Amino acid sequence: ALAKYLEDNPECSVSVVTTRWHTRRAKWVFDRTMDGRFSQIQFVAAPTERFDDNNWWTTEQGHCVIDEYIKLVYYWLKY
């Protein structure tokens, strides 16, 4: 639906807001699914207060960083 919208509205752009940890996979997915409309999309990494680069492995919520790498490898292999 987004690719169709951007095709019909070439002057528009879209911001995809995600966390820093999910940005790489989000870009990868959008790059492969937007039928040449990737240039109309920008990615914004929203900050998280729960953990950062220096302490993600010391927090319970930090497991999403490891999960994200696992998902990225899965996507590379499957798609």
Biopython code that builds the backbone (N, CA, C, O; Angstrom):
import numpy as np
from Bio.PDB.StructureBuilder import StructureBuilder

atoms = [
    (1, "ALA", "N", (0.831, -1.185, 0.000)),
    (1, "ALA", "CA", (0.000, 0.000, 0.000)),
    (1, "ALA", "C", (0.882, 1.258, 0.000)),
    (1, "ALA", "O", (0.572, 2.234, -0.683)),
    (2, "LEU", "N", (1.968, 1.233, 0.758)),
    (2, "LEU", "CA", (2.849, 2.392, 0.810)),
    (2, "LEU", "C", (3.543, 2.608, -0.533)),
    (2, "LEU", "O", (3.671, 3.749, -0.978)),
    (3, "ALA", "N", (3.985, 1.553, -1.176)),
    (3, "ALA", "CA", (4.623, 1.689, -2.487)),
    (3, "ALA", "C", (3.656, 2.302, -3.488)),
    (3, "ALA", "O", (4.048, 3.162, -4.277)),
    (4, "LYS", "N", (2.416, 1.878, -3.468)),
    (4, "LYS", "CA", (1.389, 2.421, -4.362)),
    (4, "LYS", "C", (1.150, 3.897, -4.054)),
    (4, "LYS", "O", (1.046, 4.710, -4.972)),
    (5, "TYR", "N", (1.064, 4.245, -2.786)),
    (5, "TYR", "CA", (0.856, 5.634, -2.400)),
    (5, "TYR", "C", (2.006, 6.508, -2.890)),
    (5, "TYR", "O", (1.773, 7.578, -3.451)),
    (6, "LEU", "N", (3.228, 6.067, -2.687)),
    (6, "LEU", "CA", (4.380, 6.846, -3.115)),
    (6, "LEU", "C", (4.473, 6.921, -4.634)),
    (6, "LEU", "O", (4.937, 7.921, -5.182)),
    (7, "GLU", "N", (4.042, 5.882, -5.302)),
    (7, "GLU", "CA", (4.013, 5.910, -6.767)),
    (7, "GLU", "C", (3.014, 6.957, -7.250)),
    (7, "GLU", "O", (3.293, 7.701, -8.190)),
    (8, "ASP", "N", (1.861, 7.013, -6.610)),
    (8, "ASP", "CA", (0.822, 7.981, -6.988)),
    (8, "ASP", "C", (1.156, 9.398, -6.533)),
    (8, "ASP", "O", (0.596, 10.359, -7.060)),
    (9, "ASN", "N", (2.050, 9.544, -5.574)),
    (9, "ASN", "CA", (2.420, 10.841, -5.010)),
    (9, "ASN", "C", (3.940, 10.982, -4.976)),
    (9, "ASN", "O", (4.532, 10.962, -3.897)),
    (10, "PRO", "N", (4.578, 11.122, -6.127)),
    (10, "PRO", "CA", (6.046, 11.125, -6.179)),
    (10, "PRO", "C", (6.701, 12.292, -5.449)),
    (10, "PRO", "O", (7.898, 12.246, -5.168)),
    (11, "GLU", "N", (5.942, 13.329, -5.141)),
    (11, "GLU", "CA", (6.493, 14.459, -4.413)),
    (11, "GLU", "C", (6.545, 14.214, -2.903)),
    (11, "GLU", "O", (7.153, 14.995, -2.172)),
    (12, "CYS", "N", (5.928, 13.162, -2.444)),
    (12, "CYS", "CA", (5.858, 12.847, -1.009)),
    (12, "CYS", "C", (7.066, 12.029, -0.560)),
    (12, "CYS", "O", (7.725, 11.352, -1.349)),
    (13, "SER", "N", (7.316, 12.121, 0.708)),
    (13, "SER", "CA", (8.313, 11.258, 1.339)),
    (13, "SER", "C", (7.726, 10.751, 2.653)),
    (13, "SER", "O", (6.766, 11.310, 3.181)),
    (14, "VAL", "N", (8.311, 9.708, 3.152)),
    (14, "VAL", "CA", (7.815, 9.045, 4.352)),
    (14, "VAL", "C", (8.972, 8.842, 5.316)),
    (14, "VAL", "O", (10.085, 8.515, 4.904)),
    (15, "SER", "N", (8.707, 9.033, 6.582)),
    (15, "SER", "CA", (9.689, 8.727, 7.626)),
    (15, "SER", "C", (9.251, 7.472, 8.358)),
    (15, "SER", "O", (8.112, 7.378, 8.814)),
    (16, "VAL", "N", (10.138, 6.525, 8.467)),
    (16, "VAL", "CA", (9.893, 5.315, 9.226)),
    (16, "VAL", "C", (10.636, 5.471, 10.544)),
    (16, "VAL", "O", (11.861, 5.595, 10.569)),
    (17, "VAL", "N", (9.886, 5.464, 11.635)),
    (17, "VAL", "CA", (10.483, 5.632, 12.953)),
    (17, "VAL", "C", (10.575, 4.264, 13.616)),
    (17, "VAL", "O", (9.586, 3.541, 13.738)),
    (18, "THR", "N", (11.765, 3.937, 14.032)),
    (18, "THR", "CA", (12.012, 2.678, 14.717)),
    (18, "THR", "C", (13.137, 2.914, 15.710)),
    (18, "THR", "O", (13.679, 4.017, 15.782)),
    (19, "THR", "N", (13.487, 1.912, 16.460)),
    (19, "THR", "CA", (14.617, 2.079, 17.358)),
    (19, "THR", "C", (15.913, 1.888, 16.575)),
    (19, "THR", "O", (15.917, 1.332, 15.477)),
    (20, "ARG", "N", (16.970, 2.344, 17.141)),
    (20, "ARG", "CA", (18.273, 2.212, 16.495)),
    (20, "ARG", "C", (18.595, 0.750, 16.186)),
    (20, "ARG", "O", (19.227, 0.437, 15.177)),
    (21, "TRP", "N", (18.161, -0.110, 17.049)),
    (21, "TRP", "CA", (18.493, -1.534, 16.925)),
    (21, "TRP", "C", (17.748, -2.202, 15.776)),
    (21, "TRP", "O", (18.211, -3.215, 15.253)),
    (22, "HIS", "N", (16.603, -1.656, 15.373)),
    (22, "HIS", "CA", (15.793, -2.254, 14.318)),
    (22, "HIS", "C", (15.989, -1.580, 12.959)),
    (22, "HIS", "O", (15.459, -2.056, 11.955)),
    (23, "THR", "N", (16.728, -0.499, 12.916)),
    (23, "THR", "CA", (16.832, 0.294, 11.698)),
    (23, "THR", "C", (17.436, -0.486, 10.540)),
    (23, "THR", "O", (16.932, -0.396, 9.421)),
    (24, "ARG", "N", (18.487, -1.239, 10.769)),
    (24, "ARG", "CA", (19.141, -1.962, 9.674)),
    (24, "ARG", "C", (18.194, -2.947, 9.003)),
    (24, "ARG", "O", (18.116, -2.992, 7.775)),
    (25, "ARG", "N", (17.479, -3.727, 9.788)),
    (25, "ARG", "CA", (16.555, -4.702, 9.203)),
    (25, "ARG", "C", (15.381, -3.999, 8.535)),
    (25, "ARG", "O", (14.917, -4.434, 7.481)),
    (26, "ALA", "N", (14.898, -2.922, 9.135)),
    (26, "ALA", "CA", (13.795, -2.169, 8.531)),
    (26, "ALA", "C", (14.209, -1.625, 7.162)),
    (26, "ALA", "O", (13.443, -1.718, 6.204)),
    (27, "LYS", "N", (15.402, -1.063, 7.065)),
    (27, "LYS", "CA", (15.903, -0.566, 5.786)),
    (27, "LYS", "C", (15.999, -1.697, 4.771)),
    (27, "LYS", "O", (15.622, -1.540, 3.609)),
    (28, "TRP", "N", (16.501, -2.821, 5.217)),
    (28, "TRP", "CA", (16.670, -3.973, 4.331)),
    (28, "TRP", "C", (15.318, -4.411, 3.769)),
    (28, "TRP", "O", (15.190, -4.667, 2.572)),
    (29, "VAL", "N", (14.309, -4.496, 4.641)),
    (29, "VAL", "CA", (12.973, -4.927, 4.208)),
    (29, "VAL", "C", (12.371, -3.912, 3.237)),
    (29, "VAL", "O", (11.869, -4.289, 2.177)),
    (30, "PHE", "N", (12.419, -2.636, 3.592)),
    (30, "PHE", "CA", (11.838, -1.618, 2.726)),
    (30, "PHE", "C", (12.571, -1.546, 1.388)),
    (30, "PHE", "O", (11.931, -1.347, 0.355)),
    (31, "ASP", "N", (13.877, -1.703, 1.380)),
    (31, "ASP", "CA", (14.649, -1.665, 0.145)),
    (31, "ASP", "C", (14.189, -2.751, -0.820)),
    (31, "ASP", "O", (14.186, -2.541, -2.033)),
    (32, "ARG", "N", (13.808, -3.885, -0.303)),
    (32, "ARG", "CA", (13.414, -5.010, -1.147)),
    (32, "ARG", "C", (11.931, -5.031, -1.491)),
    (32, "ARG", "O", (11.512, -5.817, -2.341)),
    (33, "THR", "N", (11.140, -4.199, -0.860)),
    (33, "THR", "CA", (9.691, -4.272, -1.082)),
    (33, "THR", "C", (9.078, -3.008, -1.654)),
    (33, "THR", "O", (7.874, -2.984, -1.909)),
    (34, "MET", "N", (9.851, -1.966, -1.864)),
    (34, "MET", "CA", (9.258, -0.692, -2.256)),
    (34, "MET", "C", (9.310, -0.389, -3.751)),
    (34, "MET", "O", (9.009, 0.735, -4.151)),
    (35, "ASP", "N", (9.673, -1.331, -4.566)),
    (35, "ASP", "CA", (9.594, -1.176, -6.019)),
    (35, "ASP", "C", (10.170, 0.147, -6.520)),
    (35, "ASP", "O", (9.503, 0.888, -7.242)),
    (36, "GLY", "N", (11.395, 0.432, -6.136)),
    (36, "GLY", "CA", (12.056, 1.631, -6.621)),
    (36, "GLY", "C", (11.695, 2.911, -5.889)),
    (36, "GLY", "O", (12.147, 3.985, -6.286)),
    (37, "ARG", "N", (10.909, 2.835, -4.851)),
    (37, "ARG", "CA", (10.487, 4.017, -4.101)),
    (37, "ARG", "C", (11.310, 4.222, -2.834)),
    (37, "ARG", "O", (10.958, 5.053, -1.997)),
    (38, "PHE", "N", (12.394, 3.480, -2.685)),
    (38, "PHE", "CA", (13.207, 3.544, -1.472)),
    (38, "PHE", "C", (13.765, 4.936, -1.230)),
    (38, "PHE", "O", (13.965, 5.331, -0.081)),
    (39, "SER", "N", (14.019, 5.682, -2.294)),
    (39, "SER", "CA", (14.587, 7.028, -2.140)),
    (39, "SER", "C", (13.601, 8.003, -1.498)),
    (39, "SER", "O", (14.005, 9.070, -1.034)),
    (40, "GLN", "N", (12.328, 7.655, -1.465)),
    (40, "GLN", "CA", (11.322, 8.514, -0.855)),
    (40, "GLN", "C", (11.138, 8.213, 0.633)),
    (40, "GLN", "O", (10.286, 8.809, 1.292)),
    (41, "ILE", "N", (11.927, 7.300, 1.149)),
    (41, "ILE", "CA", (11.767, 6.872, 2.529)),
    (41, "ILE", "C", (13.022, 7.241, 3.323)),
    (41, "ILE", "O", (14.145, 6.982, 2.888)),
    (42, "GLN", "N", (12.817, 7.835, 4.467)),
    (42, "GLN", "CA", (13.926, 8.089, 5.380)),
    (42, "GLN", "C", (13.669, 7.333, 6.673)),
    (42, "GLN", "O", (12.521, 7.103, 7.053)),
    (43, "PHE", "N", (14.719, 6.960, 7.327)),
    (43, "PHE", "CA", (14.619, 6.188, 8.556)),
    (43, "PHE", "C", (15.112, 7.020, 9.713)),
    (43, "PHE", "O", (16.161, 7.660, 9.640)),
    (44, "VAL", "N", (14.343, 7.003, 10.782)),
    (44, "VAL", "CA", (14.663, 7.775, 11.972)),
    (44, "VAL", "C", (14.747, 6.809, 13.146)),
    (44, "VAL", "O", (13.795, 6.083, 13.433)),
    (45, "ALA", "N", (15.872, 6.805, 13.812)),
    (45, "ALA", "CA", (16.060, 5.943, 14.973)),
    (45, "ALA", "C", (15.679, 6.724, 16.229)),
    (45, "ALA", "O", (16.366, 7.670, 16.614)),
    (46, "ALA", "N", (14.605, 6.328, 16.846)),
    (46, "ALA", "CA", (14.166, 6.981, 18.074)),
    (46, "ALA", "C", (15.034, 6.509, 19.234)),
    (46, "ALA", "O", (15.385, 5.331, 19.308)),
    (47, "PRO", "N", (15.374, 7.408, 20.126)),
    (47, "PRO", "CA", (16.196, 7.000, 21.272)),
    (47, "PRO", "C", (15.421, 6.115, 22.243)),
    (47, "PRO", "O", (14.195, 6.187, 22.333)),
    (48, "THR", "N", (16.141, 5.305, 22.944)),
    (48, "THR", "CA", (15.538, 4.484, 23.982)),
    (48, "THR", "C", (16.217, 4.816, 25.305)),
    (48, "THR", "O", (17.433, 4.997, 25.360)),
    (49, "GLU", "N", (15.446, 4.891, 26.336)),
    (49, "GLU", "CA", (15.997, 5.229, 27.641)),
    (49, "GLU", "C", (16.388, 3.988, 28.440)),
    (49, "GLU", "O", (17.080, 4.091, 29.453)),
    (50, "ARG", "N", (15.949, 2.832, 27.990)),
    (50, "ARG", "CA", (16.181, 1.619, 28.762)),
    (50, "ARG", "C", (17.618, 1.115, 28.691)),
    (50, "ARG", "O", (18.125, 0.543, 29.656)),
    (51, "PHE", "N", (18.276, 1.326, 27.546)),
    (51, "PHE", "CA", (19.656, 0.874, 27.399)),
    (51, "PHE", "C", (20.284, 1.595, 26.224)),
    (51, "PHE", "O", (19.585, 2.205, 25.415)),
    (52, "ASP", "N", (21.614, 1.525, 26.130)),
    (52, "ASP", "CA", (22.336, 2.154, 25.038)),
    (52, "ASP", "C", (23.515, 1.275, 24.634)),
    (52, "ASP", "O", (23.629, 0.132, 25.076)),
    (53, "ASP", "N", (24.380, 1.813, 23.798)),
    (53, "ASP", "CA", (25.536, 1.039, 23.310)),
    (53, "ASP", "C", (26.439, 0.536, 24.428)),
    (53, "ASP", "O", (27.111, -0.485, 24.283)),
    (54, "ASN", "N", (26.452, 1.252, 25.529)),
    (54, "ASN", "CA", (27.372, 0.925, 26.615)),
    (54, "ASN", "C", (26.831, -0.068, 27.637)),
    (54, "ASN", "O", (27.599, -0.608, 28.434)),
    (55, "ASN", "N", (25.522, -0.317, 27.628)),
    (55, "ASN", "CA", (24.988, -1.194, 28.672)),
    (55, "ASN", "C", (23.895, -2.157, 28.207)),
    (55, "ASN", "O", (23.232, -2.768, 29.046)),
    (56, "TRP", "N", (23.690, -2.309, 26.911)),
    (56, "TRP", "CA", (22.571, -3.123, 26.453)),
    (56, "TRP", "C", (22.634, -4.563, 26.960)),
    (56, "TRP", "O", (21.596, -5.178, 27.206)),
    (57, "TRP", "N", (23.822, -5.094, 27.114)),
    (57, "TRP", "CA", (23.949, -6.492, 27.550)),
    (57, "TRP", "C", (23.712, -6.655, 29.052)),
    (57, "TRP", "O", (23.617, -7.781, 29.539)),
    (58, "THR", "N", (23.614, -5.556, 29.786)),
    (58, "THR", "CA", (23.411, -5.644, 31.229)),
    (58, "THR", "C", (21.949, -5.472, 31.629)),
    (58, "THR", "O", (21.615, -5.546, 32.812)),
    (59, "THR", "N", (21.075, -5.243, 30.647)),
    (59, "THR", "CA", (19.665, -5.019, 30.955)),
    (59, "THR", "C", (18.812, -6.134, 30.371)),
    (59, "THR", "O", (19.180, -6.765, 29.380)),
    (60, "GLU", "N", (17.692, -6.358, 30.990)),
    (60, "GLU", "CA", (16.777, -7.386, 30.491)),
    (60, "GLU", "C", (16.230, -7.006, 29.120)),
    (60, "GLU", "O", (16.047, -7.872, 28.264)),
    (61, "GLN", "N", (15.970, -5.728, 28.906)),
    (61, "GLN", "CA", (15.445, -5.281, 27.626)),
    (61, "GLN", "C", (16.496, -5.334, 26.523)),
    (61, "GLN", "O", (16.156, -5.323, 25.340)),
    (62, "GLY", "N", (17.751, -5.390, 26.896)),
    (62, "GLY", "CA", (18.830, -5.412, 25.927)),
    (62, "GLY", "C", (18.866, -6.660, 25.064)),
    (62, "GLY", "O", (19.571, -6.693, 24.055)),
    (63, "HIS", "N", (18.119, -7.685, 25.443)),
    (63, "HIS", "CA", (18.096, -8.905, 24.639)),
    (63, "HIS", "C", (17.601, -8.636, 23.221)),
    (63, "HIS", "O", (17.873, -9.425, 22.316)),
    (64, "CYS", "N", (16.879, -7.538, 23.013)),
    (64, "CYS", "CA", (16.368, -7.243, 21.672)),
    (64, "CYS", "C", (17.506, -7.003, 20.686)),
    (64, "CYS", "O", (17.318, -7.189, 19.483)),
    (65, "VAL", "N", (18.673, -6.597, 21.158)),
    (65, "VAL", "CA", (19.813, -6.394, 20.267)),
    (65, "VAL", "C", (20.252, -7.737, 19.689)),
    (65, "VAL", "O", (20.465, -7.852, 18.482)),
    (66, "ILE", "N", (20.384, -8.727, 20.520)),
    (66, "ILE", "CA", (20.740, -10.074, 20.056)),
    (66, "ILE", "C", (19.636, -10.631, 19.171)),
    (66, "ILE", "O", (19.910, -11.203, 18.116)),
    (67, "ASP", "N", (18.389, -10.467, 19.597)),
    (67, "ASP", "CA", (17.250, -10.920, 18.789)),
    (67, "ASP", "C", (17.280, -10.291, 17.400)),
    (67, "ASP", "O", (16.991, -10.954, 16.404)),
    (68, "GLU", "N", (17.625, -9.027, 17.341)),
    (68, "GLU", "CA", (17.645, -8.319, 16.061)),
    (68, "GLU", "C", (18.703, -8.890, 15.132)),
    (68, "GLU", "O", (18.452, -9.024, 13.935)),
    (69, "TYR", "N", (19.870, -9.227, 15.642)),
    (69, "TYR", "CA", (20.889, -9.852, 14.800)),
    (69, "TYR", "C", (20.445, -11.233, 14.319)),
    (69, "TYR", "O", (20.713, -11.607, 13.177)),
    (70, "ILE", "N", (19.783, -11.974, 15.165)),
    (70, "ILE", "CA", (19.259, -13.280, 14.757)),
    (70, "ILE", "C", (18.227, -13.104, 13.645)),
    (70, "ILE", "O", (18.254, -13.832, 12.652)),
    (71, "LYS", "N", (17.324, -12.149, 13.806)),
    (71, "LYS", "CA", (16.306, -11.889, 12.781)),
    (71, "LYS", "C", (16.950, -11.430, 11.479)),
    (71, "LYS", "O", (16.508, -11.824, 10.400)),
    (72, "LEU", "N", (17.981, -10.606, 11.565)),
    (72, "LEU", "CA", (18.654, -10.123, 10.369)),
    (72, "LEU", "C", (19.263, -11.282, 9.588)),
    (72, "LEU", "O", (19.108, -11.359, 8.369)),
    (73, "VAL", "N", (19.942, -12.165, 10.269)),
    (73, "VAL", "CA", (20.517, -13.337, 9.604)),
    (73, "VAL", "C", (19.411, -14.201, 9.011)),
    (73, "VAL", "O", (19.546, -14.676, 7.884)),
    (74, "TYR", "N", (18.343, -14.410, 9.730)),
    (74, "TYR", "CA", (17.197, -15.180, 9.216)),
    (74, "TYR", "C", (16.654, -14.543, 7.937)),
    (74, "TYR", "O", (16.413, -15.246, 6.956)),
    (75, "TYR", "N", (16.461, -13.233, 7.934)),
    (75, "TYR", "CA", (15.940, -12.549, 6.753)),
    (75, "TYR", "C", (16.898, -12.707, 5.571)),
    (75, "TYR", "O", (16.462, -12.956, 4.447)),
    (76, "TRP", "N", (18.214, -12.561, 5.825)),
    (76, "TRP", "CA", (19.187, -12.727, 4.740)),
    (76, "TRP", "C", (19.089, -14.116, 4.118)),
    (76, "TRP", "O", (19.157, -14.273, 2.899)),
    (77, "LEU", "N", (18.929, -15.122, 4.978)),
    (77, "LEU", "CA", (18.873, -16.498, 4.479)),
    (77, "LEU", "C", (17.549, -16.824, 3.804)),
    (77, "LEU", "O", (17.528, -17.491, 2.769)),
    (78, "LYS", "N", (16.464, -16.369, 4.372)),
    (78, "LYS", "CA", (15.135, -16.723, 3.855)),
    (78, "LYS", "C", (14.733, -15.901, 2.634)),
    (78, "LYS", "O", (14.128, -16.428, 1.700)),
    (79, "TYR", "N", (15.061, -14.645, 2.638)),
    (79, "TYR", "CA", (14.582, -13.771, 1.567)),
    (79, "TYR", "C", (15.693, -13.340, 0.645)),
    (79, "TYR", "O", (15.451, -12.600, -0.309)),
]
sb = StructureBuilder()
sb.init_structure("model")
sb.init_model(0)
sb.init_chain("A")
sb.init_seg("    ")
for serial, (resi, resn, name, xyz) in enumerate(atoms, 1):
    if name == "N":
        sb.init_residue(resn, " ", resi, " ")
    sb.init_atom(name, np.array(xyz, "f"), 0.0, 1.0, " ", f" {name:<3s}", serial, name[0])
structure = sb.get_structure()
